[in-house]
Amino acid sequence: MTAPTIDSHDLHQMLDSATPPRVLDVRTPGEFETAHIAGAYNVPLDLLQEHRDEIIKHLDEDVVLVCRSGQRAAQAEETLRTAGLTNVHILDGGINAWETNGFAVNRGATRWDLERQVRLVAGSLVLTAVLGSIAAPKLKWLAAGIGGGLTFAAVSNTCAMGMALSKLPYNRGASCDAQTIVSQLVGPGPTDQKAK
């Protein structure tokens, strides 16, 4: 089953309607802080997957999932649909498409997005292993392992390295726990104002 996507223009109109959808941004808190759609709730993918049953109890309106480009939102959508939630959509092209189409975002401290961090770590490990293999030939297997992991990540549309990096303090905020997220979903919601 293909997930229903929604484009940036339609989401913008829906957000201005009398019954706006609940926007869940499944990126890391660090990425969310850099730029996010006003009024969006930050529910990192790993926490959503781990606490999905608790979270879906508070999602009775339409839900639009947002990430950088759509990959993590697709994983979140599958998690929510598996749990029985049917009113879920994915922002086509993610926050990248939202900004490209000229829609405003709330900005904070700039941090590298998770995909860029994965490229840095994987590339550094491969380069180090290849150069190190001159002195210690068995290091070439580290480079092969990273290459195999990246291939598996592409085929399975998952990324173990990305999930591990998302747990680093750089990518986490002080309020990145399931209890805080659920209390936001139940309470008045995000404190930021609508970007114009």
VOLUM-777602 format. One line per 5 residues: number of its first residue (from 1); their letters; for each residue y, z, x of N, C-alpha, C, O. Coordinates in nm, 3 decimals, decimal comma. Layout:
<pts>
NUM	a	Y Z X Y Z X Y Z X Y Z X  ... .
</pts>
This chain:
<pts>
1	mtapt	-0,119 0,000 0,084 0,000 0,000 0,000 0,124 0,000 0,088 0,136 0,083 0,178  0,216 -0,091 0,062 0,339 -0,101 0,138 0,442 -0,004 0,083 0,461 0,005 -0,038  0,508 0,066 0,172 0,608 0,164 0,130 0,732 0,092 0,078 0,776 -0,006 0,137  0,788 0,140 -0,032 0,910 0,078 -0,081 1,027 0,110 0,011 1,055 0,226 0,039  1,092 0,006 0,058 1,208 0,026 0,144 1,335 0,005 0,062 1,333 -0,058 -0,044 .
6	idshd	1,442 0,058 0,115 1,572 0,044 0,051 1,670 0,006 0,161 1,665 0,063 0,270  1,758 -0,089 0,134 1,851 -0,126 0,239 1,976 -0,038 0,236 1,998 0,036 0,141  2,055 -0,049 0,340 2,172 0,037 0,357 2,271 0,025 0,243 2,327 0,125 0,198  2,294 -0,098 0,196 2,391 -0,119 0,088 2,345 -0,050 -0,041 2,425 0,013 -0,110  2,217 -0,062 -0,072 2,165 0,003 -0,193 2,170 0,155 -0,181 2,204 0,224 -0,277 .
11	lhqml	2,136 0,207 -0,063 2,143 0,352 -0,044 2,287 0,400 -0,058 2,312 0,504 -0,119  2,381 0,327 -0,001 2,522 0,367 -0,011 2,564 0,375 -0,157 2,633 0,470 -0,197  2,525 0,277 -0,239 2,558 0,280 -0,382 2,489 0,397 -0,452 2,550 0,464 -0,535  2,363 0,422 -0,417 2,289 0,533 -0,478 2,353 0,668 -0,445 2,357 0,758 -0,529  2,403 0,682 -0,321 2,465 0,808 -0,281 2,595 0,834 -0,357 2,636 0,949 -0,374 .
16	dsatp	2,660 0,727 -0,402 2,784 0,741 -0,480 2,758 0,755 -0,629 2,852 0,770 -0,707  2,631 0,750 -0,670 2,598 0,756 -0,813 2,594 0,900 -0,863 2,607 0,995 -0,786  2,576 0,914 -0,994 2,569 1,047 -1,056 2,440 1,120 -1,018 2,436 1,243 -1,020  2,336 1,046 -0,983 2,209 1,108 -0,944 2,167 1,055 -0,806 2,076 0,973 -0,796  2,232 1,104 -0,700 2,198 1,054 -0,567 2,060 1,101 -0,523 2,013 1,206 -0,566 .
21	prvld	1,996 1,023 -0,438 1,865 1,065 -0,386 1,882 1,174 -0,281 1,992 1,196 -0,231  1,774 1,241 -0,250 1,772 1,339 -0,141 1,741 1,259 -0,014 1,637 1,193 -0,007  1,827 1,265 0,084 1,807 1,192 0,210 1,751 1,290 0,312 1,814 1,389 0,348  1,629 1,260 0,360 1,564 1,341 0,462 1,561 1,262 0,592 1,500 1,156 0,600  1,628 1,314 0,693 1,632 1,251 0,825 1,523 1,317 0,909 1,529 1,437 0,936 .
26	vrtpg	1,422 1,238 0,949 1,304 1,295 1,014 1,312 1,288 1,167 1,211 1,308 1,236  1,430 1,261 1,219 1,446 1,260 1,365 1,458 1,404 1,416 1,462 1,499 1,338  1,461 1,418 1,547 1,475 1,551 1,606 1,614 1,607 1,575 1,706 1,530 1,547  1,631 1,738 1,578 1,763 1,796 1,556 1,868 1,743 1,654 1,984 1,727 1,618  1,827 1,716 1,778 1,921 1,660 1,876 1,971 1,523 1,834 2,091 1,496 1,842 .
31	efeta	1,881 1,437 1,789 1,920 1,304 1,742 2,005 1,315 1,617 2,105 1,244 1,602  1,965 1,404 1,526 2,039 1,425 1,402 2,181 1,469 1,432 2,275 1,421 1,368  2,197 1,560 1,528 2,331 1,609 1,563 2,419 1,497 1,617 2,539 1,495 1,591  2,360 1,404 1,690 2,438 1,293 1,747 2,504 1,211 1,637 2,623 1,183 1,644  2,428 1,172 1,536 2,482 1,094 1,424 2,386 1,101 1,307 2,265 1,081 1,324 .
36	hiaga	2,440 1,129 1,187 2,356 1,131 1,068 2,438 1,096 0,945 2,561 1,105 0,945  2,369 1,056 0,841 2,433 1,024 0,713 2,479 1,155 0,651 2,403 1,252 0,644  2,602 1,158 0,606 2,657 1,280 0,546 2,570 1,324 0,429 2,529 1,243 0,346  2,543 1,453 0,424 2,462 1,509 0,316 2,313 1,503 0,339 2,235 1,553 0,258  2,271 1,441 0,451 2,127 1,431 0,480 2,075 1,566 0,526 2,147 1,646 0,585 .
41	ynvpl	1,948 1,590 0,498 1,878 1,709 0,543 1,796 1,671 0,666 1,727 1,569 0,665  1,803 1,751 0,770 1,723 1,725 0,889 1,588 1,795 0,874 1,579 1,918 0,877  1,483 1,714 0,857 1,346 1,764 0,844 1,263 1,689 0,949 1,202 1,586 0,917  1,259 1,739 1,073 1,186 1,668 1,179 1,043 1,635 1,138 0,977 1,712 1,069  0,998 1,518 1,182 0,868 1,467 1,141 0,756 1,567 1,165 0,671 1,585 1,077 .
46	dllqe	0,752 1,632 1,280 0,642 1,725 1,307 0,643 1,843 1,210 0,536 1,887 1,167  0,761 1,894 1,173 0,767 2,003 1,076 0,731 1,954 0,936 0,667 2,026 0,859  0,773 1,833 0,903 0,738 1,776 0,773 0,587 1,763 0,760 0,530 1,797 0,656  0,522 1,715 0,865 0,378 1,699 0,860 0,307 1,834 0,854 0,207 1,849 0,783  0,357 1,931 0,928 0,294 2,062 0,934 0,315 2,144 0,806 0,227 2,221 0,767 .
51	hrdei	0,429 2,128 0,741 0,465 2,210 0,624 0,489 2,125 0,500 0,570 2,162 0,414  0,422 2,014 0,490 0,450 1,918 0,382 0,432 1,979 0,243 0,514 1,954 0,155  0,327 2,058 0,222 0,302 2,113 0,089 0,414 2,206 0,045 0,452 2,208 -0,072  0,466 2,284 0,138 0,577 2,374 0,107 0,705 2,295 0,080 0,783 2,329 -0,008  0,726 2,189 0,157 0,849 2,110 0,145 0,850 2,028 0,017 0,954 2,021 -0,050 .
56	ikhld	0,737 1,965 -0,020 0,739 1,878 -0,137 0,762 1,953 -0,268 0,798 1,892 -0,369  0,741 2,083 -0,268 0,768 2,162 -0,388 0,916 2,154 -0,427 0,952 2,180 -0,542  1,001 2,119 -0,331 1,145 2,119 -0,353 1,204 1,978 -0,355 1,324 1,960 -0,339  1,118 1,878 -0,376 1,164 1,739 -0,378 1,131 1,676 -0,513 1,030 1,606 -0,526  1,215 1,700 -0,612 1,187 1,643 -0,744 1,270 1,519 -0,773 1,239 1,446 -0,867 .
61	edvvl	1,375 1,493 -0,697 1,452 1,371 -0,715 1,400 1,262 -0,622 1,307 1,285 -0,545  1,460 1,142 -0,630 1,421 1,036 -0,538 1,450 1,082 -0,396 1,549 1,150 -0,371  1,362 1,044 -0,303 1,375 1,082 -0,163 1,386 0,954 -0,080 1,307 0,861 -0,098  1,483 0,951 0,011 1,496 0,841 0,106 1,478 0,900 0,246 1,549 0,993 0,285  1,383 0,845 0,319 1,352 0,891 0,454 1,424 0,806 0,557 1,427 0,684 0,547 .
66	vcrsg	1,483 0,872 0,656 1,562 0,805 0,757 1,515 0,849 0,895 1,487 0,967 0,917  1,507 0,754 0,987 1,487 0,786 1,128 1,573 0,687 1,206 1,668 0,632 1,152  1,540 0,665 1,331 1,622 0,575 1,412 1,608 0,430 1,366 1,708 0,361 1,344  1,483 0,384 1,352 1,462 0,245 1,317 1,362 0,223 1,203 1,352 0,112 1,151  1,289 0,326 1,164 1,194 0,315 1,054 1,053 0,360 1,085 0,977 0,386 0,992 .
71	qraaq	1,016 0,370 1,212 0,878 0,405 1,248 0,842 0,546 1,207 0,739 0,566 1,142  0,923 0,645 1,242 0,891 0,783 1,206 0,905 0,803 1,055 0,830 0,882 0,997  0,999 0,734 0,993 1,014 0,744 0,847 0,888 0,692 0,778 0,847 0,747 0,676  0,827 0,588 0,833 0,702 0,534 0,775 0,590 0,638 0,786 0,510 0,652 0,693  0,583 0,710 0,897 0,483 0,815 0,912 0,510 0,929 0,813 0,417 0,983 0,754 .
76	aeetl	0,637 0,964 0,796 0,673 1,069 0,700 0,640 1,026 0,558 0,592 1,106 0,478  0,665 0,900 0,527 0,636 0,848 0,393 0,487 0,857 0,363 0,447 0,896 0,254  0,406 0,821 0,461 0,260 0,829 0,443 0,217 0,975 0,420 0,132 1,002 0,335  0,276 1,067 0,495 0,246 1,210 0,479 0,279 1,257 0,338 0,199 1,327 0,276  0,396 1,220 0,288 0,439 1,265 0,155 0,359 1,199 0,044 0,324 1,264 -0,055 .
81	rtagl	0,330 1,070 0,058 0,250 1,001 -0,045 0,108 1,056 -0,050 0,051 1,069 -0,158  0,051 1,088 0,066 -0,083 1,147 0,071 -0,086 1,279 -0,005 -0,187 1,316 -0,065  0,027 1,350 -0,002 0,038 1,479 -0,072 0,071 1,461 -0,220 0,081 1,560 -0,293  0,087 1,336 -0,265 0,109 1,310 -0,407 0,252 1,282 -0,448 0,278 1,263 -0,567  0,346 1,278 -0,354 0,485 1,249 -0,388 0,502 1,098 -0,402 0,470 1,024 -0,309 .
86	tnvhi	0,551 1,052 -0,515 0,560 0,908 -0,540 0,703 0,853 -0,538 0,722 0,731 -0,536  0,800 0,939 -0,538 0,940 0,895 -0,546 1,003 0,885 -0,407 1,115 0,931 -0,386  0,930 0,824 -0,312 0,972 0,820 -0,172 1,005 0,677 -0,130 0,933 0,583 -0,162  1,116 0,663 -0,057 1,159 0,533 -0,004 1,193 0,550 0,143 1,216 0,661 0,191  1,196 0,439 0,214 1,232 0,438 0,356 1,358 0,354 0,372 1,367 0,244 0,317 .
91	ldggi	1,456 0,407 0,446 1,576 0,328 0,476 1,537 0,219 0,573 1,501 0,247 0,687  1,544 0,095 0,528 1,507 -0,020 0,609 1,596 -0,029 0,733 1,718 -0,040 0,721  1,535 -0,024 0,850 1,610 -0,032 0,974 1,669 0,100 1,020 1,731 0,106 1,127  1,651 0,205 0,942 1,695 0,340 0,980 1,844 0,354 1,000 1,924 0,275 0,950  1,879 0,457 1,076 2,020 0,488 1,102 2,086 0,374 1,180 2,206 0,353 1,168 .
96	nawet	2,006 0,301 1,259 2,061 0,186 1,332 2,118 0,083 1,234 2,230 0,035 1,253  2,042 0,049 1,131 2,088 -0,049 1,032 2,206 0,006 0,952 2,300 -0,067 0,921  2,202 0,134 0,920 2,311 0,198 0,846 2,443 0,180 0,921 2,544 0,140 0,863  2,441 0,211 1,050 2,564 0,198 1,130 2,602 0,053 1,153 2,720 0,018 1,149  2,503 -0,034 1,176 2,530 -0,176 1,197 2,598 -0,237 1,075 2,682 -0,326 1,089 .
101	ngfav	2,563 -0,189 0,956 2,625 -0,240 0,833 2,760 -0,175 0,804 2,819 -0,200 0,699  2,809 -0,093 0,895 2,943 -0,040 0,885 2,958 0,087 0,804 3,070 0,125 0,770  2,849 0,154 0,771 2,859 0,277 0,693 2,882 0,395 0,787 2,829 0,400 0,898  2,960 0,489 0,740 3,002 0,604 0,822 2,887 0,702 0,844 2,796 0,715 0,763  2,896 0,769 0,957 2,804 0,877 0,990 2,886 0,997 1,037 2,998 0,981 1,084 .
106	nrgat	2,829 1,112 1,025 2,888 1,232 1,084 2,838 1,241 1,227 2,718 1,228 1,253  2,929 1,265 1,319 2,893 1,267 1,462 2,908 1,406 1,521 2,993 1,486 1,481  2,822 1,433 1,619 2,827 1,557 1,695 2,809 1,524 1,842 2,846 1,416 1,886  2,754 1,618 1,916 2,728 1,597 2,058 2,628 1,482 2,076 2,528 1,475 2,005  2,656 1,393 2,170 2,571 1,277 2,194 2,449 1,317 2,276 2,461 1,381 2,381 .
111	rwdle	2,332 1,279 2,227 2,206 1,301 2,299 2,125 1,172 2,295 2,142 1,089 2,207  2,037 1,158 2,391 1,950 1,041 2,394 1,853 1,047 2,278 1,801 1,153 2,244  1,828 0,930 2,215 1,728 0,927 2,109 1,589 0,938 2,170 1,570 0,914 2,289  1,493 0,974 2,087 1,357 1,002 2,134 1,292 0,881 2,200 1,222 0,897 2,300  1,312 0,763 2,146 1,251 0,644 2,205 1,301 0,621 2,347 1,224 0,583 2,435 .
116	rqvrl	1,431 0,645 2,370 1,486 0,629 2,504 1,427 0,732 2,599 1,401 0,701 2,715  1,407 0,854 2,552 1,346 0,958 2,634 1,202 0,920 2,672 1,161 0,942 2,785  1,127 0,863 2,577 0,989 0,820 2,606 0,990 0,712 2,713 0,909 0,716 2,806  1,082 0,616 2,701 1,089 0,509 2,803 1,120 0,568 2,941 1,063 0,525 3,040  1,212 0,666 2,947 1,247 0,727 3,075 1,126 0,799 3,136 1,095 0,778 3,253 .
121	vagsl	1,059 0,883 3,058 0,946 0,961 3,110 0,830 0,868 3,148 0,775 0,880 3,257  0,794 0,777 3,059 0,682 0,686 3,089 0,713 0,599 3,209 0,630 0,584 3,299  0,831 0,543 3,212 0,869 0,458 3,325 0,871 0,535 3,456 0,825 0,484 3,558  0,924 0,656 3,454 0,930 0,739 3,575 0,789 0,773 3,625 0,762 0,769 3,745  0,700 0,808 3,532 0,562 0,840 3,570 0,491 0,720 3,630 0,421 0,732 3,731 .
126	vltav	0,508 0,603 3,569 0,443 0,482 3,621 0,499 0,447 3,759 0,423 0,417 3,851  0,631 0,449 3,773 0,692 0,416 3,902 0,646 0,514 4,010 0,611 0,473 4,120  0,648 0,643 3,978 0,605 0,746 4,074 0,458 0,726 4,113 0,422 0,737 4,230  0,373 0,698 4,013 0,230 0,678 4,040 0,206 0,555 4,126 0,124 0,559 4,219  0,276 0,447 4,098 0,256 0,325 4,177 0,303 0,346 4,320 0,232 0,311 4,415 .
131	lgsia	0,422 0,403 4,337 0,471 0,428 4,473 0,385 0,531 4,544 0,356 0,517 4,663  0,344 0,635 4,473 0,258 0,738 4,532 0,121 0,688 4,569 0,056 0,743 4,658  0,075 0,584 4,500 -0,060 0,532 4,527 -0,070 0,466 4,665 -0,180 0,438 4,713  0,045 0,442 4,728 0,043 0,390 4,865 -0,020 0,496 4,957 -0,099 0,464 5,046  0,017 0,621 4,934 -0,037 0,730 5,015 -0,164 0,789 4,954 -0,254 0,830 5,027 .
136	apklk	-0,171 0,795 4,822 -0,286 0,853 4,752 -0,334 0,751 4,649 -0,288 0,753 4,534  -0,424 0,662 4,687 -0,465 0,551 4,600 -0,510 0,590 4,459 -0,497 0,510 4,367  -0,561 0,710 4,441 -0,608 0,749 4,308 -0,493 0,768 4,208 -0,517 0,774 4,087  -0,370 0,777 4,256 -0,255 0,791 4,166 -0,237 0,668 4,076 -0,171 0,676 3,972  -0,296 0,555 4,117 -0,286 0,435 4,033 -0,345 0,460 3,894 -0,308 0,394 3,797 .
141	wlaag	-0,439 0,556 3,884 -0,502 0,585 3,755 -0,406 0,656 3,661 -0,420 0,646 3,539  -0,308 0,729 3,715 -0,204 0,787 3,631 -0,123 0,676 3,564 -0,095 0,682 3,445  -0,087 0,575 3,643 -0,013 0,460 3,587 -0,098 0,390 3,481 -0,046 0,350 3,377  -0,227 0,375 3,508 -0,316 0,312 3,410 -0,325 0,396 3,282 -0,325 0,342 3,171  -0,333 0,526 3,299 -0,338 0,616 3,181 -0,212 0,607 3,096 -0,220 0,603 2,973 .
146	igggl	-0,096 0,602 3,161 0,030 0,588 3,086 0,033 0,453 3,014 0,074 0,446 2,898  -0,010 0,349 3,082 -0,015 0,217 3,018 -0,109 0,216 2,899 -0,077 0,157 2,795  -0,225 0,280 2,913 -0,319 0,290 2,801 -0,261 0,370 2,686 -0,279 0,334 2,569  -0,191 0,479 2,718 -0,127 0,561 2,614 -0,021 0,483 2,538 -0,011 0,495 2,416  0,059 0,405 2,610 0,162 0,324 2,545 0,100 0,215 2,457 0,151 0,184 2,350 .
151	tfaav	-0,010 0,158 2,504 -0,079 0,057 2,424 -0,134 0,119 2,296 -0,118 0,063 2,188  -0,197 0,236 2,309 -0,248 0,306 2,192 -0,135 0,342 2,096 -0,149 0,330 1,974  -0,022 0,385 2,151 0,094 0,420 2,067 0,141 0,300 1,986 0,176 0,313 1,869  0,141 0,184 2,047 0,184 0,063 1,976 0,084 0,025 1,867 0,123 -0,009 1,755  -0,045 0,030 1,900 -0,149 -0,009 1,804 -0,156 0,089 1,686 -0,171 0,047 1,571 .
156	sntca	-0,146 0,219 1,716 -0,161 0,320 1,611 -0,029 0,356 1,542 -0,029 0,429 1,442  0,082 0,306 1,595 0,214 0,337 1,542 0,242 0,488 1,546 0,307 0,542 1,456  0,192 0,553 1,649 0,218 0,695 1,675 0,257 0,708 1,821 0,240 0,614 1,899  0,309 0,822 1,859 0,345 0,840 1,999 0,329 0,986 2,037 0,414 1,069 2,005  0,220 1,016 2,107 0,194 1,153 2,149 0,302 1,203 2,244 0,343 1,319 2,237 .
161	mgmal	0,350 1,115 2,333 0,454 1,156 2,426 0,583 1,188 2,351 0,652 1,285 2,383  0,615 1,107 2,252 0,735 1,132 2,171 0,724 1,263 2,095 0,821 1,338 2,086  0,607 1,291 2,040 0,588 1,417 1,967 0,600 1,536 2,063 0,656 1,640 2,026  0,549 1,521 2,184 0,561 1,630 2,283 0,708 1,649 2,324 0,756 1,762 2,332  0,777 1,539 2,350 0,919 1,548 2,388 1,005 1,606 2,276 1,105 1,673 2,303 .
166	sklpy	0,967 1,580 2,152 1,047 1,631 2,039 1,048 1,783 2,034 1,135 1,842 1,969  0,953 1,847 2,100 0,944 1,993 2,098 1,025 2,059 2,211 1,036 2,182 2,215  1,081 1,980 2,301 1,160 2,036 2,411 1,291 2,095 2,357 1,344 2,047 2,257  1,343 2,198 2,424 1,469 2,260 2,379 1,584 2,160 2,365 1,669 2,176 2,277  1,587 2,057 2,449 1,692 1,954 2,442 1,696 1,889 2,304 1,803 1,854 2,254 .
171	nrgas	1,580 1,872 2,243 1,569 1,804 2,114 1,568 1,897 1,994 1,572 1,851 1,880  1,564 2,027 2,018 1,555 2,125 1,909 1,688 2,195 1,891 1,763 2,215 1,986  1,716 2,232 1,770 1,833 2,313 1,742 1,790 2,456 1,716 1,671 2,486 1,707  1,887 2,543 1,704 1,857 2,684 1,680 1,793 2,705 1,543 1,719 2,801 1,523  1,822 2,616 1,449 1,772 2,634 1,312 1,661 2,535 1,277 1,649 2,492 1,163 .
176	cdaqt	1,580 2,499 1,375 1,475 2,401 1,351 1,341 2,471 1,327 1,252 2,471 1,412  1,330 2,531 1,209 1,204 2,592 1,170 1,183 2,567 1,022 1,278 2,539 0,948  1,060 2,577 0,979 1,026 2,543 0,841 1,100 2,629 0,740 1,145 2,577 0,638  1,116 2,757 0,766 1,182 2,846 0,671 1,328 2,806 0,650 1,377 2,806 0,537  1,398 2,772 0,758 1,538 2,729 0,747 1,549 2,598 0,670 1,636 2,582 0,585 .
181	ivsql	1,459 2,505 0,699 1,462 2,375 0,632 1,435 2,392 0,483 1,506 2,333 0,401  1,335 2,470 0,447 1,304 2,491 0,305 1,420 2,561 0,236 1,452 2,527 0,122  1,484 2,658 0,301 1,597 2,727 0,237 1,713 2,631 0,214 1,786 2,647 0,116  1,732 2,532 0,301 1,835 2,430 0,278 1,799 2,343 0,158 1,886 2,309 0,078  1,672 2,307 0,147 1,629 2,223 0,036 1,645 2,295 -0,097 1,674 2,233 -0,199 .
186	vgpgp	1,625 2,427 -0,098 1,635 2,506 -0,219 1,779 2,543 -0,249 1,822 2,542 -0,365  1,854 2,575 -0,144 1,992 2,622 -0,160 2,091 2,509 -0,180 2,056 2,401 -0,227  2,217 2,536 -0,143 2,322 2,439 -0,164 2,310 2,315 -0,077 2,378 2,216 -0,103  2,226 2,317 0,023 2,203 2,198 0,104 2,287 2,193 0,229 2,341 2,295 0,272  2,297 2,075 0,288 2,372 2,061 0,413 2,518 2,099 0,393 2,574 2,083 0,284 .
191	tdqka	2,578 2,149 0,499 2,717 2,194 0,490 2,816 2,084 0,526 2,936 2,100 0,503  2,768 1,974 0,581 2,866 1,873 0,620 2,919 1,797 0,499 2,852 1,784 0,397  3,037 1,748 0,513 3,102 1,676 0,404 3,070 1,529 0,414 3,029 1,480 0,520  3,089 1,459 0,306 3,061 1,317 0,300 3,153 1,241 0,394 3,274 1,259 0,391  3,095 1,156 0,478 3,175 1,075 0,568 3,239 0,961 0,490 3,177 0,904 0,400 .
196	k	3,358 0,929 0,524 3,430 0,819 0,456 3,442 0,701 0,546 3,500 0,599 0,507 .
</pts>
